[in-house]
Amino acid sequence: MDLNHKNILIVGLGKSGIAAARFARKKGAFVTVTDMAGEKELGVHAAMAHKLGVIMELGKHDIKTFERADLIVLSPGVPHTILPIQRAMAKGVPIVGEFELAARYIREPVIGVSGTNGKTTTTTLLGSMLKNSGVKVFVGGNIGNPLIDYADKTGTADMVVAEVSSFQLDTIDTFRPRVGVLLNITDDHLDRYPDFKSYARSKARLFENQQHSDIAVLNGSDPIIRSLTKDLQARKLLFSHQENSRVKDRASAIISRGDSSTPANITIRMKEHQNISLHLSGTNFPGRHNLENAAAASLAALAVGGTPEGVQSALNDFKGLSHRIEYVATIEDVRFFDDSKATNVDAVIRALETFGEPIVLIMGGRDKGGDFRKLFEPIRQHIKELILMGEAKDKIKSVLKDACRERVQTASSMEAAVISAYHAASPGDIVLLSPACSSFDMYSSYAERGEDFGRVIGKLKQVKRKKA
């Protein structure tokens, strides 16, 4: 794709938008950036755009600018269904995402990791497995380093490991991962997609350009994934839990959760590596879902030249991710965990299943269209008290109040929520922030929300527990 002297419109001035603008400028393009937010709201990103010397149209989208472009590059946060995009499409203007643009310039093999939950954990772990196997790897995509940043430095790695969101998959055309990893598909982003089927189809686009020589690493225990991928051309590598008799005999990675006498492990059965046992004793993989993430990463790494030793050492060294069931502190024998990254219902269910102790759960934020009814039984089983905050607090309360026997409180701030949770907890209990919602009603990101949770916990020693 030759961008020299082309009129390129970048839609969305976030991190990936800035990266795409910088890349296009280096390729000799005339670049315009547009965002519905104003310059003050965009802050540092607007300042960076000024330094690049691009034309800026902020606080609005001018349809004529869209129609005049030679190419439109859409940031993942911008829906491809907005009117200016539809008008440009009607005029025949090519539209791609930042991810697709980058993929057209990358010559190294790409491993794409997607799924509703676990993408970041699996991508990070997979990158470590390959690095520990002596492979020079770039890790990025939706995980934080835009793929377009690497496209400007092609040749600096042996392989690219990229987290891929459904929003990025919405705007692919030629993107073909050497290995595609699909972890799970559950309700999410239904504020952006018309229905669950549309969201699921976006996830399955990860494989649409793969050929017979490519590899698809799939959750064999997920019936939705099995249905969507039954006709794939690529070679399938399934991971499954040992108790799933329907899939176990066909799985390339079998997960054993272990017990008091037998540690958890992953048995690999593939043509490149027969009967390798990866040991998980002493590793930091709480919960069934994290064992699935470990199995998926192991299969992908071993399929592209990772060594059993490199894979095992990465498993041994993995410390978990910030804001994902992250231990924060213990105060008066009450343990606090930050799961702010749990922005959908399924992620909360997975977090609750991690613990055996009674849980005081802090939930709420901006509703993404998830079905809170799915939390009824997990909350009935695990939750001692429910603390609700944010825009969705009243909706969640109406759905789940009976699940926790009316033991529900609402809070106007994180500080109020944490203090209420602390007073509701007894020694030995867990206080868990796992919102099932986005953070954008009160915070700029899930990370900022988690950091505020930690800040309030740091002040708790000054708060006397209410006496029963």
Buried (B, 14 or more C-beta within 10 A) or exposed (E): EEBEEBBBBBBBBBBBBBBBBBBBBEBEBBBBBBBBBEBEEBEEBBEBBEEBEBEBBBBEBEBEBBBBBBBBBBBBBBEBEBEBBEBBBEEEBEBBBBBBBBBEBBEBBBBBBBBBBBBBBBBBBBBBBBBBBEBEBBBBBBBEBBBBBBBBEBEEBBBBBBBBBBBBBBBBBEBBBBBBBBBBBBBBBBEBBEEBEBBBBBBBBBBBBBEEEBBBBBBBBBEBBBEBBEEBEBBBBBBBBBEBEEBBEEBBBBBBBBEEEEBBBBBBBBEEBEEBEBBBEEBBBBBBBBBBBBBBBBBBBBBBBBBBEBBBBBBBEBEBBBBBBBEBBEBEEBBBBBBBBBBBBBBBBBBBBBBEBBBBBBBBBBBBBBBBEBBBEBBEEBBBBBBBBBBBBEBBBEBBBEBBEEBBBBBEEBBBBBBBBBBBBBEEBBBBBBBBBBBBBBBEBBBBBBBBBBEBBEEBEEBEBEEE
